[in-house]
């Protein structure tokens, strides 16, 4: 008799419970280190850096294809709608770029990536794949050479100085030092943001160097990456990576 009353009580409670509460119990748990929202770091940028992203709009950036990126919680976030890039309207010669990045998730998955030595299209022209740029995969390294006649991993042109195991779903601070005159790019990464960075990857090819925009790349459809605190120093006062000194 007691067991019958207990079952009746449980059934009555289930029927009286709000529908959304019952539904919520059936939802899968979202991993806190991947798809869940993690706000960008508030760690200050080094002195002398000029913001390229205002944290609110995509002013100063061009998307290819259109409507494939948005602003989310103070970050430029990919929407996973297709392979493409978002690049700065400004074109730069020698520069230092700093930004914070996290890879939310992907299906199929691929490391987040940025492009230097890019060829911006002229008005009305179809953009070249990945702007024919040199790719740095962040934060753990990896590379690709998208120049015409290349389209390979850049073997022999990239040197891995350190093989980190950073958690790509957490925020990292990345510094890339770019010099088109000699065709070099150097990448350092700090995780957590605010700690001393380590140099991870170097690129060197005098024939690759050219002034151009800086670009964020959505490598393929189904990728969700976030970039924040993007800032540049044009004609840096030093040829050293400043985040490795902090």
SULQUI-V97360 format. One record per residue. N is the residue number from 1. OMEGA is omega in whole degrees, 0 to 359 (none if undefined). Layout:
n->N omega->OMEGA
n->N omega->OMEGA
//
This chain:
n->1 omega->180
n->2 omega->180
n->3 omega->178
n->4 omega->179
n->5 omega->180
n->6 omega->179
n->7 omega->179
n->8 omega->180
n->9 omega->179
n->10 omega->179
n->11 omega->181
n->12 omega->180
n->13 omega->180
n->14 omega->181
n->15 omega->182
n->16 omega->182
n->17 omega->177
n->18 omega->183
n->19 omega->182
n->20 omega->179
n->21 omega->178
n->22 omega->180
n->23 omega->182
n->24 omega->181
n->25 omega->182
n->26 omega->182
n->27 omega->177
n->28 omega->177
n->29 omega->179
n->30 omega->179
n->31 omega->183
n->32 omega->183
n->33 omega->182
n->34 omega->188
n->35 omega->183
n->36 omega->181
n->37 omega->175
n->38 omega->185
n->39 omega->180
n->40 omega->178
n->41 omega->176
n->42 omega->179
n->43 omega->182
n->44 omega->174
n->45 omega->177
n->46 omega->179
n->47 omega->177
n->48 omega->181
n->49 omega->180
n->50 omega->181
n->51 omega->172
n->52 omega->183
n->53 omega->186
n->54 omega->179
n->55 omega->184
n->56 omega->184
n->57 omega->175
n->58 omega->175
n->59 omega->180
n->60 omega->180
n->61 omega->179
n->62 omega->182
n->63 omega->172
n->64 omega->356
n->65 omega->180
n->66 omega->174
n->67 omega->178
n->68 omega->177
n->69 omega->179
n->70 omega->174
n->71 omega->183
n->72 omega->176
n->73 omega->178
n->74 omega->180
n->75 omega->168
n->76 omega->186
n->77 omega->176
n->78 omega->183
n->79 omega->176
n->80 omega->187
n->81 omega->180
n->82 omega->179
n->83 omega->180
n->84 omega->182
n->85 omega->165
n->86 omega->188
n->87 omega->183
n->88 omega->176
n->89 omega->176
n->90 omega->175
n->91 omega->192
n->92 omega->176
n->93 omega->178
n->94 omega->183
n->95 omega->172
n->96 omega->179
n->97 omega->176
n->98 omega->177
n->99 omega->173
n->100 omega->186
n->101 omega->169
n->102 omega->175
n->103 omega->181
n->104 omega->177
n->105 omega->179
n->106 omega->177
n->107 omega->0
n->108 omega->186
n->109 omega->176
n->110 omega->179
n->111 omega->175
n->112 omega->185
n->113 omega->174
n->114 omega->185
n->115 omega->173
n->116 omega->184
n->117 omega->184
n->118 omega->174
n->119 omega->178
n->120 omega->180
n->121 omega->170
n->122 omega->183
n->123 omega->178
n->124 omega->179
n->125 omega->173
n->126 omega->180
n->127 omega->173
n->128 omega->179
n->129 omega->181
n->130 omega->180
n->131 omega->180
n->132 omega->185
n->133 omega->176
n->134 omega->188
n->135 omega->168
n->136 omega->176
n->137 omega->187
n->138 omega->5
n->139 omega->192
n->140 omega->180
n->141 omega->191
n->142 omega->189
n->143 omega->172
n->144 omega->179
n->145 omega->185
n->146 omega->181
n->147 omega->177
n->148 omega->181
n->149 omega->180
n->150 omega->181
n->151 omega->180
n->152 omega->185
n->153 omega->181
n->154 omega->181
n->155 omega->181
n->156 omega->180
n->157 omega->178
n->158 omega->175
n->159 omega->177
n->160 omega->181
n->161 omega->184
n->162 omega->181
n->163 omega->185
n->164 omega->176
n->165 omega->180
n->166 omega->174
n->167 omega->185
n->168 omega->180
n->169 omega->175
n->170 omega->180
n->171 omega->172
n->172 omega->171
n->173 omega->184
n->174 omega->172
n->175 omega->175
n->176 omega->180
n->177 omega->190
n->178 omega->178
n->179 omega->183
n->180 omega->181
n->181 omega->179
n->182 omega->177
n->183 omega->181
n->184 omega->172
n->185 omega->181
n->186 omega->184
n->187 omega->174
n->188 omega->185
n->189 omega->174
n->190 omega->172
n->191 omega->0
n->192 omega->179
n->193 omega->181
n->194 omega->176
n->195 omega->180
n->196 omega->182
n->197 omega->173
n->198 omega->177
n->199 omega->186
n->200 omega->192
n->201 omega->174
n->202 omega->174
n->203 omega->178
n->204 omega->174
n->205 omega->182
n->206 omega->181
n->207 omega->182
n->208 omega->188
n->209 omega->175
n->210 omega->174
n->211 omega->179
n->212 omega->179
n->213 omega->170
n->214 omega->187
n->215 omega->168
n->216 omega->185
n->217 omega->167
n->218 omega->193
n->219 omega->178
n->220 omega->178
n->221 omega->176
n->222 omega->180
n->223 omega->179
n->224 omega->181
n->225 omega->181
n->226 omega->180
n->227 omega->182
n->228 omega->176
n->229 omega->182
n->230 omega->183
n->231 omega->185
n->232 omega->169
n->233 omega->180
n->234 omega->184
n->235 omega->184
n->236 omega->181
n->237 omega->180
n->238 omega->177
n->239 omega->179
n->240 omega->172
n->241 omega->188
n->242 omega->183
n->243 omega->177
n->244 omega->182
n->245 omega->188
n->246 omega->none
//
